[in-house]
């Protein structure tokens, strides 16, 4: 019994559902991150305004841009739809698509963490 290599279109059909699932899970993670950003940014802004201290650069850039974070899950959801519908998305394009979506998500998550912790750590250094 000999196993033949799948054709490129056959390989795409095999990858279509796993790629779509990976992108969908990534988009859900992004929605969570965006929800946290929208919930916590005003609280952080009010807290820091009350302290009257200068914002760390990472925190200031976060507070100035978090409203645009909704574009990331929208783009990822669009990529999932493209991956599901497109007939000629090869393995390298699929891997690149998922890798970029996951990389952007991890970078956004790290940015939010740093934006929240940088002022707290500065405050602790000042106090202690």
Protein Blocks (a to p, Z undefined) as FASTA:
>chain_A
ZZddddfklmmmmmmmmmmmmmmmmmmmmmmmmmmmmmmmmmmmmmmmmnopacdfklmm
mmmmmmmmmmmmmmmmmmmmmmmmpmklcfklmmmmmmmmmmmmmmmmmmmmmmmmmmmm
mmmmmmZZ
